[in-house]
Amino acid sequence: MSRADRAPDSATGAAVMDLIVRLGRGHGTTVLIATHEGQVAEACDRVIGLRDGRTVTDSG
C-alpha cells in the first residue's frame, strides 16, 4: 500500500470520513482508524490515545 504525498482538501477529507462512518454504522461493524488529526478523531464514537505503546486515554 502506498502513502499519498499530501492530505486531501478539507471537503474531500470530510466526505471520506462521512462515508467511512456511514458504512461502519450501516453494516454494524467496527472501523479502526489510526490518525494524528483531531478533526478525524472527533468524527469517531470512541477515541483511544496511545503513548509509547500504552493506552493513556479512552473515551469509551
Secondary structure by P-SEA (a helix, b strand, c coil): cccccccccaaaaaaaaaaaaaaaaaacbbbbbbbccaaaaaaccbbbbbcccccccccc
